Amino acid sequence: GRDGRYGAHILRRVLRLGIGEAIRADTMGFDVAITELVLTESSLEKGSGGTTTEFTVEFNLLPKKKMEYGAVERAAKRINIALARATDNGDIALAMGAAAKAETAWPADVRDRVIEEFLFDAEDQDEGEEEDSGGVVGDAAIDDMDDFDLREVVPTTKLIIDEKTLILPDQEEYDGPFGMPGDTTYAKDDIYLGGGNGGVFSDYSKESINSSPFQGTLGPILLDAVVQRAIQRQPRVIAIGDVHGCLDELQMLLRRCDYRPGDLIVFLGDLVSKGPDSLAVVQMAREIGAIGVRGNHDFEVVRWHQAIKSGADPPVIGSEHYRIASTLSKADLKWMYSLPWYITSKELGALFVHAGFVSGIRLGKQNPRLMMNMRSILPDGTVTSKFFNNWPWARLWDGPKTVLFGHDADRGLQQYEHAIGLDTGCVYGGRLTACILPEKRLVSVNAKREYFHYRRKRFD
């Protein structure tokens, strides 16, 4: 029949439904779209008088919603695996047969013939390919179904991601350690023990629980014990004054505070500069999941990094901030960029800032430069970064939240009704100090030595 009742558009529909079912495209969040259907007509064995039509189909997979760049790569790998498996074990032919059986646009005899050929293809997976003869006749060839014989389906696929559905990362995708060299993704079998390249973790999934260590009971039991211990211990917030690259003293202070996973560290700014190991301090802060506020020295490192990215020349006179900005890792720079001007906690009734606040001005209107640099507020209301012995800004802060701050090493430990200053001059040979919340308990350790000799000019 050439009336179009069972033309190429019907076969396209059957293929789309069959392929989608075979590779479980819907569960992976994709729709199948047939983009090209090439049919090749050739003669059957001599004397049979019939012909066979073989076809090659190309299809695209279109995501149903926006996808991250890394998710696209992982999805492409899963799709390729699913397609190869469905082709090898005959599932794709069976799925197409089921789709053809459900198709109502074909006459019954044509539908039964198509189903038979699909199922024949599923049972004949191990046989060699038929020799080709004849030429490509295009989509219209399917209109003549009298001698239609399906012998081969060669599916090829493309993963098509519209620009509107693709979310690009702000930095390079993590590369390794699993998979082949250069891979940015890895399969499930690559990471679990006993599969792929002999990964590093046991598979505690439901279907693999019996082959996991201790039938999967030891791991969860230990995990539950750790969680319950953390809950009973009531994790704390530990605010720490200006570290200035003093790594050894920071480690000693955390031990003195009995720091354990679950406790939250809040740095009050100036983690870097002047001290012996600024890079290691930032790395450690990031790796233990600490948060913090931006100090004036942290700010200078961020500014230098922005200048480097803009192509600025190195400083004529050596700058420690430039050196730090040019040698920090991408992850550590990202952590530095994330530092806000201040942090507020309603539950603790606390505010965290590097230098200070001006009383009477709501937080959203505070000046960022003053929050990083201020030390004194004079009687006439002048806010200054200079040290005026009798006019600390904190004396004017009337709460209700308690401010924890650093920056002012000249005054050392400061304790007011609603403000606590924790910069006790570790880098100058003083002490590194922490305040443990909610009990507001102070803990400190001595500096190993004086790393930076500096005395600020005092004003009365």
KOLVEX-847244 format. One record per residue (C-alpha): residue in one letter; chain; x, y, z. Coordinates in pm, 1 decimal, m for minus. Layout:
% residues N
- r/c/px/py/pz
- A/A/X/Y/Z $
...
This chain:
% residues 460
- r/c/px/py/pz
- G/A/0.0/0.0/0.0 $
- R/A/123.5/349.7/m90.3 $
- D/A/m152.6/554.3/66.4 $
- G/A/71.0/654.3/359.7 $
- R/A/m140.2/478.2/621.2 $
- Y/A/161.3/284.5/739.1 $
- G/A/440.7/514.2/625.7 $
- A/A/769.7/615.1/779.2 $
- H/A/610.7/829.9/1048.8 $
- I/A/455.9/519.6/1203.1 $
- L/A/787.7/335.9/1207.2 $
- R/A/953.4/642.9/1357.8 $
- R/A/697.6/636.7/1639.6 $
- V/A/755.8/266.1/1704.0 $
- L/A/1131.9/315.1/1708.5 $
- R/A/1108.6/613.5/1940.2 $
- L/A/895.7/424.5/2192.2 $
- G/A/1100.6/105.7/2162.6 $
- I/A/1437.9/273.8/2207.8 $
- G/A/1309.5/482.3/2497.2 $
- E/A/1184.3/171.0/2675.6 $
- A/A/1498.9/m33.5/2605.1 $
- I/A/1741.5/219.0/2756.3 $
- R/A/1497.4/350.4/3019.4 $
- A/A/1531.6/703.1/2883.0 $
- D/A/1236.2/835.1/3082.9 $
- T/A/1382.2/728.2/3418.2 $
- M/A/1709.5/903.4/3326.1 $
- G/A/1518.9/1223.8/3248.5 $
- F/A/1534.6/1223.6/2868.1 $
- D/A/1297.3/1214.9/2571.9 $
- V/A/1388.3/1023.8/2253.1 $
- A/A/1367.7/1207.5/1920.1 $
- I/A/1427.1/1020.6/1592.4 $
- T/A/1635.1/1247.8/1368.1 $
- E/A/1722.0/1022.1/1074.7 $
- L/A/1587.8/697.6/934.1 $
- V/A/1778.1/539.5/643.5 $
- L/A/1630.7/231.2/475.1 $
- T/A/1831.5/4.2/244.3 $
- E/A/1643.7/m238.7/21.6 $
- S/A/1818.2/m555.6/m96.2 $
- S/A/1720.4/m885.3/m256.8 $
- L/A/1670.2/m1202.7/m62.1 $
- E/A/1830.2/m1530.6/m167.3 $
- K/A/1819.9/m1617.9/m536.5 $
- G/A/1494.5/m1773.1/m640.7 $
- S/A/1292.9/m1635.3/m349.1 $
- G/A/1181.1/m1334.4/m551.7 $
- G/A/1152.1/m1119.0/m243.4 $
- T/A/1337.2/m825.7/m96.8 $
- T/A/1449.5/m726.5/250.6 $
- T/A/1467.7/m376.3/394.6 $
- E/A/1736.4/m295.6/646.6 $
- F/A/1738.9/37.8/824.2 $
- T/A/1967.9/256.6/1028.4 $
- V/A/1818.0/495.4/1280.2 $
- E/A/1978.4/798.0/1442.7 $
- F/A/1815.9/953.2/1745.1 $
- N/A/1875.9/1232.3/1993.8 $
- L/A/1813.3/1236.1/2367.4 $
- L/A/1666.9/1562.2/2493.0 $
- P/A/1677.2/1643.4/2868.3 $
- K/A/1344.1/1716.2/3031.6 $
- K/A/1493.2/1977.2/3266.8 $
- K/A/1809.8/2180.8/3321.3 $
- M/A/2122.7/1979.1/3390.9 $
- E/A/2460.9/2063.7/3541.7 $
- Y/A/2758.7/2012.7/3310.0 $
- G/A/2890.9/1723.4/3517.5 $
- A/A/2547.7/1557.3/3517.8 $
- V/A/2545.9/1571.0/3136.8 $
- E/A/2875.2/1381.7/3117.1 $
- R/A/2756.3/1118.7/3365.8 $
- A/A/2426.7/1078.6/3182.8 $
- A/A/2605.3/1031.1/2848.9 $
- K/A/2813.1/751.5/2996.1 $
- R/A/2506.7/577.6/3146.6 $
- I/A/2318.7/608.4/2818.1 $
- N/A/2603.0/456.8/2615.9 $
- I/A/2625.7/165.1/2860.1 $
- A/A/2248.2/111.0/2850.6 $
- L/A/2239.1/124.0/2470.5 $
- A/A/2526.4/m122.3/2433.3 $
- R/A/2368.4/m361.4/2682.3 $
- A/A/2024.0/m340.0/2521.3 $
- T/A/2172.3/m404.7/2177.6 $
- D/A/2388.0/m697.0/2292.2 $
- N/A/2120.1/m885.0/2487.0 $
- G/A/1834.6/m822.6/2245.6 $
- D/A/1631.6/m600.4/2477.2 $
- I/A/1613.5/m327.7/2213.1 $
- A/A/1454.6/m562.5/1959.1 $
- L/A/1209.1/m694.4/2219.7 $
- A/A/1114.5/m340.0/2320.8 $
- M/A/1057.5/m243.7/1958.4 $
- G/A/845.2/m553.9/1910.6 $
- A/A/633.4/m453.7/2208.8 $
- A/A/599.5/m100.9/2071.1 $
- A/A/497.0/m238.5/1731.2 $
- K/A/238.6/m465.0/1896.2 $
- A/A/81.5/m161.4/2063.5 $
- E/A/76.6/37.3/1735.4 $
- T/A/m278.6/63.2/1594.7 $
- A/A/m209.9/262.7/1278.3 $
- W/A/m84.8/m41.6/1084.5 $
- P/A/m319.7/m311.5/951.5 $
- A/A/m310.5/m627.8/1159.6 $
- D/A/m118.9/m833.4/901.9 $
- V/A/149.6/m566.6/861.1 $
- R/A/179.8/m519.9/1236.8 $
- D/A/215.7/m894.6/1292.2 $
- R/A/486.0/m914.6/1023.9 $
- V/A/683.3/m629.4/1182.9 $
- I/A/651.0/m785.4/1527.1 $
- E/A/770.2/m1120.1/1389.6 $
- E/A/1075.9/m963.6/1232.9 $
- F/A/1166.1/m770.7/1546.6 $
- L/A/1137.8/m1087.3/1755.4 $
- F/A/1336.4/m1278.6/1492.8 $
- D/A/1610.6/m1018.4/1527.7 $
- A/A/1604.9/m1062.8/1905.9 $
- E/A/1653.5/m1440.2/1874.8 $
- D/A/1924.9/m1410.0/1611.4 $
- Q/A/2174.1/m1187.9/1794.7 $
- D/A/2472.2/m1419.6/1741.2 $
- E/A/2438.2/m1459.5/1365.6 $
- G/A/2658.0/m1262.5/1128.8 $
- E/A/2534.3/m963.2/935.7 $
- E/A/2364.0/m1017.4/601.7 $
- E/A/2552.5/m905.8/289.7 $
- D/A/2426.8/m572.6/157.2 $
- S/A/2311.7/m512.0/m198.0 $
- G/A/2094.7/m255.6/m367.4 $
- G/A/2075.5/108.6/m275.3 $
- V/A/1936.8/347.4/m19.0 $
- V/A/1578.9/433.2/m102.5 $
- G/A/1498.4/667.8/185.0 $
- D/A/1202.7/698.0/424.9 $
- A/A/947.2/645.4/147.6 $
- A/A/1053.2/283.0/102.7 $
- I/A/860.6/183.7/411.4 $
- D/A/536.6/273.2/235.8 $
- D/A/554.9/m51.8/38.8 $
- M/A/510.2/m318.3/307.9 $
- D/A/440.3/m618.5/78.5 $
- D/A/791.1/m764.0/107.6 $
- F/A/909.7/m570.2/411.0 $
- D/A/1168.5/m770.1/604.4 $
- L/A/1352.6/m626.7/904.0 $
- R/A/1702.4/m773.8/929.1 $
- E/A/1912.8/m513.4/1105.9 $
- V/A/1862.2/m213.5/1328.8 $
- V/A/2175.4/m2.2/1374.6 $
- P/A/2095.0/266.2/1631.4 $
- T/A/2325.7/562.0/1677.7 $
- T/A/2262.4/828.2/1937.3 $
- K/A/2358.6/1183.2/2020.4 $
- L/A/2306.2/1352.0/2354.7 $
- I/A/2163.8/1693.3/2262.3 $
- I/A/2168.5/1957.3/2534.5 $
- D/A/2006.8/2289.8/2455.1 $
- E/A/2206.9/2589.1/2586.3 $
- K/A/1906.0/2689.7/2794.6 $
- T/A/1909.5/2354.3/2975.5 $
- L/A/2284.1/2339.4/3041.4 $
- I/A/2435.7/2491.1/3356.4 $
- L/A/2806.8/2538.0/3303.9 $
- P/A/3040.9/2512.4/3604.8 $
- D/A/3236.8/2810.5/3731.1 $
- Q/A/3556.9/2609.6/3737.0 $
- E/A/3710.6/2299.9/3582.6 $
- E/A/3547.9/1964.2/3648.7 $
- Y/A/3731.7/1747.0/3899.8 $
- D/A/3954.9/1497.4/3719.9 $
- G/A/4006.1/1157.2/3885.6 $
- P/A/4111.3/953.1/4063.6 $
- F/A/3874.6/694.4/3913.6 $
- G/A/3820.9/594.3/3552.6 $
- M/A/4066.1/620.7/3268.6 $
- P/A/4331.1/895.5/3262.5 $
- G/A/4165.6/1219.4/3157.2 $
- D/A/3815.5/1104.9/3253.3 $
- T/A/3604.1/1351.3/3446.7 $
- T/A/3341.9/1089.9/3533.8 $
- Y/A/3349.6/739.7/3671.0 $
- A/A/3112.9/448.7/3667.9 $
- K/A/2962.9/284.2/3972.0 $
- D/A/3182.0/m21.5/3918.9 $
- D/A/3495.4/193.1/3927.5 $
- I/A/3445.2/301.1/4285.3 $
- Y/A/3325.0/m14.6/4461.2 $
- L/A/3552.4/m297.4/4566.0 $
- G/A/3547.2/m600.7/4339.2 $
- G/A/3425.9/m416.0/4032.1 $
- G/A/3568.9/m201.8/3757.1 $
- N/A/3929.1/m114.2/3838.4 $
- G/A/3903.2/m253.3/4191.3 $
- G/A/3788.2/65.3/4361.1 $
- V/A/3821.3/163.0/4723.6 $
- F/A/3477.9/139.1/4888.1 $
- S/A/3249.5/m149.2/4973.3 $
- D/A/2906.2/m147.9/4809.8 $
- Y/A/2640.5/m124.6/5082.6 $
- S/A/2349.5/m105.4/4837.0 $
- K/A/2052.9/m334.9/4903.0 $
- E/A/2135.3/m578.3/4623.4 $
- S/A/2502.0/m606.3/4732.2 $
- I/A/2458.3/m602.6/5110.0 $
- N/A/2533.9/m974.9/5154.2 $
- S/A/2875.4/m943.8/4988.1 $
- S/A/2977.1/m634.6/5185.4 $
- P/A/3186.9/m661.6/5504.4 $
- F/A/2988.2/m808.0/5794.6 $
- Q/A/2680.7/m814.3/5567.0 $
- G/A/2666.1/m436.8/5593.7 $
- T/A/2594.7/m423.8/5969.1 $
- L/A/2924.9/m297.4/6107.4 $
- G/A/2942.1/23.6/5905.7 $
- P/A/2591.4/152.7/5991.8 $
- I/A/2630.7/49.8/6356.7 $
- L/A/2953.6/245.5/6389.9 $
- L/A/2800.2/540.8/6205.8 $
- D/A/2498.0/544.3/6436.3 $
- A/A/2729.7/535.3/6738.1 $
- V/A/2926.3/834.5/6610.3 $
- V/A/2609.1/1031.8/6540.1 $
- Q/A/2463.2/956.4/6883.2 $
- R/A/2790.0/1052.9/7050.9 $
- A/A/2793.4/1383.1/6861.4 $
- I/A/2432.8/1455.6/6964.2 $
- Q/A/2505.7/1379.9/7329.8 $
- R/A/2819.5/1591.1/7320.0 $
- Q/A/2627.1/1889.8/7179.2 $
- P/A/2858.9/2031.5/6911.2 $
- R/A/2984.4/2382.0/6984.6 $
- V/A/3080.7/2698.6/6801.9 $
- I/A/3444.9/2800.9/6847.3 $
- A/A/3529.9/3160.7/6750.0 $
- I/A/3903.6/3220.4/6693.6 $
- G/A/4090.9/3551.5/6676.8 $
- D/A/4347.2/3663.4/6417.9 $
- V/A/4562.8/3364.5/6314.5 $
- H/A/4792.9/3544.9/6064.7 $
- G/A/4941.3/3221.2/5928.2 $
- C/A/5035.4/3076.8/6269.1 $
- L/A/4955.5/2714.3/6185.7 $
- D/A/5123.1/2545.5/6483.6 $
- E/A/4945.8/2769.5/6732.3 $
- L/A/4611.5/2708.3/6558.1 $
- Q/A/4656.1/2332.2/6587.7 $
- M/A/4753.1/2365.2/6953.6 $
- L/A/4448.6/2583.6/7020.8 $
- L/A/4210.7/2334.5/6861.7 $
- R/A/4356.2/2058.6/7078.3 $
- R/A/4320.6/2280.4/7385.4 $
- C/A/3955.6/2341.1/7293.4 $
- D/A/3904.0/1962.9/7255.0 $
- Y/A/3786.5/2022.5/6899.5 $
- R/A/3610.1/1726.5/6737.4 $
- P/A/3416.9/1679.3/6413.2 $
- G/A/3077.4/1839.9/6458.1 $
- D/A/3214.5/2152.2/6623.4 $
- L/A/3193.7/2461.9/6402.3 $
- I/A/3496.4/2687.6/6376.9 $
- V/A/3435.3/3056.7/6304.0 $
- F/A/3746.9/3257.8/6219.0 $
- L/A/3726.1/3630.2/6293.4 $
- G/A/3934.8/3732.4/5992.1 $
- D/A/4302.3/3784.9/5906.4 $
- L/A/4391.5/3419.8/5865.1 $
- V/A/4678.6/3520.9/5638.6 $
- S/A/4987.3/3744.8/5619.2 $
- K/A/5274.8/3823.0/5857.9 $
- G/A/5298.0/3466.6/5996.9 $
- P/A/5491.7/3157.5/5885.7 $
- D/A/5234.6/2952.7/5684.2 $
- S/A/4933.5/3139.0/5550.8 $
- L/A/4865.8/2883.2/5275.2 $
- A/A/4842.4/2591.9/5517.6 $
- V/A/4611.9/2785.6/5750.8 $
- V/A/4361.7/2856.4/5471.4 $
- Q/A/4379.1/2497.2/5350.1 $
- M/A/4319.2/2363.6/5700.4 $
- A/A/4028.4/2602.7/5757.2 $
- R/A/3861.2/2485.3/5437.8 $
- E/A/3923.6/2115.4/5500.2 $
- I/A/3771.3/2115.9/5849.6 $
- G/A/3460.0/2291.1/5719.5 $
- A/A/3525.4/2616.5/5902.3 $
- I/A/3356.7/2944.3/5818.0 $
- G/A/3473.9/3296.6/5887.5 $
- V/A/3448.4/3668.1/5818.6 $
- R/A/3668.6/3877.8/5591.7 $
- G/A/3957.4/4062.7/5752.5 $
- N/A/4156.9/4346.4/5600.5 $
- H/A/4448.0/4115.2/5508.6 $
- D/A/4211.5/3854.6/5360.3 $
- F/A/4055.1/4136.1/5158.3 $
- E/A/4394.0/4239.3/5018.2 $
- V/A/4460.9/3882.1/4903.0 $
- V/A/4125.1/3873.0/4722.9 $
- R/A/4198.7/4211.5/4561.8 $
- W/A/4537.0/4092.0/4438.9 $
- H/A/4383.3/3777.4/4295.2 $
- Q/A/4132.7/3987.6/4103.4 $
- A/A/4418.8/4204.1/3976.2 $
- I/A/4614.7/3896.2/3863.9 $
- K/A/4311.6/3766.7/3673.7 $
- S/A/4280.8/4106.5/3506.0 $
- G/A/4641.1/4086.2/3384.0 $
- A/A/4797.7/4331.7/3628.0 $
- D/A/5176.6/4333.3/3659.9 $
- P/A/5339.2/4206.0/3980.2 $
- P/A/5421.3/4478.5/4233.6 $
- V/A/5759.3/4648.3/4197.9 $
- I/A/5820.5/4602.5/4568.0 $
- G/A/5749.0/4250.3/4695.6 $
- S/A/5399.1/4209.1/4836.9 $
- E/A/5310.1/3919.8/5066.0 $
- H/A/4944.3/3955.8/4968.7 $
- Y/A/5041.7/3915.1/4601.1 $
- R/A/5248.7/3605.9/4678.5 $
- I/A/4963.4/3445.8/4873.5 $
- A/A/4707.0/3529.5/4605.2 $
- S/A/4924.6/3378.4/4332.3 $
- T/A/4998.0/3053.2/4517.2 $
- L/A/4667.6/2960.3/4687.6 $
- S/A/4486.2/2667.3/4526.5 $
- K/A/4158.4/2720.8/4340.3 $
- A/A/3962.6/2557.4/4622.2 $
- D/A/4128.5/2775.3/4887.3 $
- L/A/4074.3/3093.4/4683.5 $
- K/A/3708.4/3001.1/4642.7 $
- W/A/3686.1/2963.4/5020.8 $
- M/A/3852.3/3302.7/5069.9 $
- Y/A/3609.0/3464.9/4826.9 $
- S/A/3318.7/3319.2/5025.9 $
- L/A/3408.7/3506.1/5345.9 $
- P/A/3135.7/3763.6/5426.2 $
- W/A/3171.3/4097.1/5605.3 $
- Y/A/2992.4/3962.9/5912.4 $
- I/A/2793.7/3661.5/6037.2 $
- T/A/2489.2/3676.0/6263.6 $
- S/A/2342.1/3395.1/6476.0 $
- K/A/1997.0/3436.7/6625.6 $
- E/A/2026.0/3110.2/6821.0 $
- L/A/2354.2/3211.8/6988.2 $
- G/A/2259.9/3579.3/7020.3 $
- A/A/2594.8/3657.4/6858.8 $
- L/A/2752.7/3859.4/6577.7 $
- F/A/3093.6/3780.7/6424.4 $
- V/A/3298.3/4053.4/6252.8 $
- H/A/3666.6/4128.3/6198.9 $
- A/A/3703.6/4483.3/6332.7 $
- G/A/3373.6/4615.9/6462.6 $
- F/A/3036.1/4785.9/6417.0 $
- V/A/2912.6/5140.6/6460.2 $
- S/A/2637.9/5143.7/6720.1 $
- G/A/2302.2/5280.6/6608.2 $
- I/A/2337.5/5173.7/6243.0 $
- R/A/2153.5/4861.5/6129.3 $
- L/A/2371.4/4576.5/6003.0 $
- G/A/2273.2/4610.6/5638.7 $
- K/A/2392.2/4972.5/5637.0 $
- Q/A/2729.8/4916.6/5807.6 $
- N/A/3034.2/5025.0/5604.5 $
- P/A/3237.1/4718.7/5489.4 $
- R/A/3570.0/4905.1/5516.2 $
- L/A/3493.5/5004.1/5874.4 $
- M/A/3389.4/4647.6/5957.6 $
- M/A/3738.7/4537.6/5845.8 $
- N/A/3949.6/4827.3/5981.8 $
- M/A/3791.2/5028.3/6264.7 $
- R/A/3941.0/5037.0/6614.9 $
- S/A/3818.2/5354.8/6784.8 $
- I/A/3519.1/5589.6/6791.6 $
- L/A/3609.7/5938.4/6918.0 $
- P/A/3378.9/6155.3/7133.7 $
- D/A/3275.3/6359.7/6827.6 $
- G/A/3161.6/6041.6/6650.2 $
- T/A/3464.3/6000.4/6424.2 $
- V/A/3527.1/5635.6/6338.3 $
- T/A/3896.6/5558.3/6284.4 $
- S/A/4129.5/5264.8/6234.0 $
- K/A/4383.2/5426.8/6467.2 $
- F/A/4435.6/5311.4/6824.0 $
- F/A/4303.7/5574.6/7068.0 $
- N/A/4362.8/5426.4/7410.1 $
- N/A/4050.4/5560.9/7580.2 $
- W/A/3802.0/5530.9/7295.2 $
- P/A/3750.4/5168.8/7185.4 $
- W/A/3442.4/5129.8/6965.5 $
- A/A/3320.1/4829.3/7167.7 $
- R/A/3247.5/5045.2/7474.9 $
- L/A/2958.0/5201.3/7282.1 $
- W/A/2803.3/4878.6/7155.8 $
- D/A/2482.5/4820.9/7351.7 $
- G/A/2368.4/4488.2/7206.7 $
- P/A/2143.8/4305.8/7234.7 $
- K/A/2361.0/4055.3/7047.2 $
- T/A/2716.6/3996.1/7163.5 $
- V/A/2983.1/4089.5/6906.4 $
- L/A/3290.1/3867.5/6875.5 $
- F/A/3570.0/4047.2/6689.0 $
- G/A/3946.3/4057.4/6626.2 $
- H/A/4180.5/4307.6/6456.2 $
- D/A/4279.3/4511.7/6764.9 $
- A/A/4594.4/4339.1/6896.4 $
- D/A/4710.2/4654.2/7080.1 $
- R/A/4421.7/4628.6/7326.2 $
- G/A/4456.9/4251.9/7355.5 $
- L/A/4168.3/4059.6/7508.9 $
- Q/A/3864.9/4286.2/7542.9 $
- Q/A/3556.7/4199.2/7743.8 $
- Y/A/3249.4/4421.6/7751.2 $
- E/A/2887.1/4350.8/7832.2 $
- H/A/2799.5/4294.3/7466.3 $
- A/A/3138.3/4260.8/7294.3 $
- I/A/3443.9/4033.2/7317.7 $
- G/A/3772.0/4112.2/7137.2 $
- L/A/3983.6/3802.4/7066.3 $
- D/A/4293.6/3937.9/6886.2 $
- T/A/4564.9/3876.6/7143.0 $
- G/A/4860.5/3926.6/6907.9 $
- C/A/4975.6/3570.3/6835.5 $
- V/A/5185.9/3672.4/6534.9 $
- Y/A/5360.7/3937.7/6750.0 $
- G/A/5459.1/3675.1/7008.5 $
- G/A/5142.3/3702.6/7219.2 $
- R/A/4864.9/3442.4/7235.8 $
- L/A/4603.4/3286.9/7007.3 $
- T/A/4262.1/3301.5/7170.4 $
- A/A/3925.1/3132.4/7115.7 $
- C/A/3581.5/3180.2/7266.0 $
- I/A/3363.6/2867.1/7290.7 $
- L/A/2991.2/2927.3/7251.7 $
- P/A/2730.6/2917.0/7388.2 $
- E/A/2905.0/2921.9/7728.6 $
- K/A/3145.8/3203.6/7623.3 $
- R/A/3442.7/3015.6/7767.9 $
- L/A/3782.4/3163.6/7673.8 $
- V/A/4074.9/2937.5/7575.0 $
- S/A/4421.8/3047.3/7459.0 $
- V/A/4773.0/2920.2/7381.7 $
- N/A/5108.2/3098.0/7379.5 $
- A/A/5278.5/3181.5/7051.1 $
- K/A/5590.2/2976.3/6984.2 $
- R/A/5782.8/3294.5/6909.4 $
- E/A/5750.7/3645.0/6768.7 $
- Y/A/5698.7/3614.8/6392.4 $
- F/A/5645.7/3982.3/6311.7 $
- H/A/5784.8/4280.8/6500.1 $
- Y/A/5550.3/4574.3/6487.7 $
- R/A/5423.6/4834.1/6731.9 $
- R/A/5139.3/5064.9/6645.5 $
- K/A/5163.6/5435.9/6733.5 $
- R/A/4929.5/5505.4/7019.7 $
- F/A/4700.8/5806.9/7053.9 $
- D/A/4537.2/5932.6/7364.8 $
